[in-house]
Amino acid sequence: MSFSKIARVYDRFNDISSYEDWLDFTLNSLSEQPQKALDVACGTGWFPVMLQAFVGEMTAIDIDEEMLKIAKKEDPNSQIIYRQADMLALEDYANQYDLVTCFADSLCFLDNETQVTTAIQQMFNALESGGTLLFDVWTPYQVTNGFKDFSYFDSDEKGAIMWDSEVDEQHLQVEHYLTVFDQMSSDGLYQRFDTVLTERTYPLDFYQSILAKLPTQSIEVLVDFGEDEYRPKRHSTTERWFFRVVKK
């Protein structure tokens, strides 16, 4: 599983407008300007670029070198600190940030419960006392119903993408099969790239059990990019859970 094969076309076929919603959620979660912020799994850098104007120092990390190359190329004069790093090993970032973010269901791309637990712990440990951790995940409803029989096609003047998803309801897992055709040169030739991206989520009490073991001031589970507190009966068909966690 890798984003490397589709890094060149990721932004062209991605819903960039959603990053404005993540930005609103982030800004509405803060009472003062963060001095140091860390964005985990930053991809091609859209979110840290938007957040940069509202923080003192902005660091963005991703495990995929190709995504980082594009982020740096798109914003060559940026003051953002881009680094390659694995969210499962953030010991070098411990106790440094008053804001840590991880959006776009990035945690759902991890392989198992152990990795998700480690990633949340590592991001939390990167916070200073009083710092805020913000992240989101797909709900089981979205994985088993929202992606059921999902099929998507899009194209532009330089390429096209075909995307089909297959759901494993028992394991709350979905596999995304992506085929990309990208024009590689002025002679009009296209190169084909195929990749499979696997996402998995878990019941809410799994995420809450991880957070309950951490030294927190507060834990909130929200929906609609932080617009409302999650209520199981009222929000039974919500797509994402948004977590806002403050460290003691």
Beta strands, then each sheet from edge to edge (+ up, - down):
strand 1: 36-40
strand 2: 57-62
strand 3: 81-84
strand 4: 97-102
strand 5: 127-138
strand 6: 151-156
strand 7: 159-168
strand 8: 173-183
strand 9: 190-200
strand 10: 216-223
strand 11: 228-229
strand 12: 240-247
sheet 1: 3+ 2+ 1+ 4+ 5+ 12- 10+ 11-
sheet 2: 6+ 7- 8+ 9-
end
